[in-house]
Amino acid sequence: MPDASANPVRRYHADQQIATLLTVVSMAALGLGVDVRTVAKAGDRVTGAVVLSLIGLGGISFGLLTLLGVA
């Protein structure tokens, strides 16, 4: 079986690479440096979009952690 699940070490390595990639992407997103006061001044629609985006990203992160069996 050439499947990655047949070799747990290879699967762990692949999971580790995915985790590293997601960490780099999240750190880049944090580096954007959004000022909360600026978002609040932009209005309710922008604030709502930011909050929904953060909730969505949190949901995706939790889903990936659950899928990978970490959480």
QUIFENZI-V645699 format. One line per field, one symbol per residue. phi: phi as a letter, one per 30 degrees, with the letter a starting at -180 (. if undefined). A space follows every 50 residues. Layout:
phi = ???
//
This chain:
phi = .dddddbdddddddddddddddddddddddddidddddddddkddddddd ddddddddddddddddddidc
//
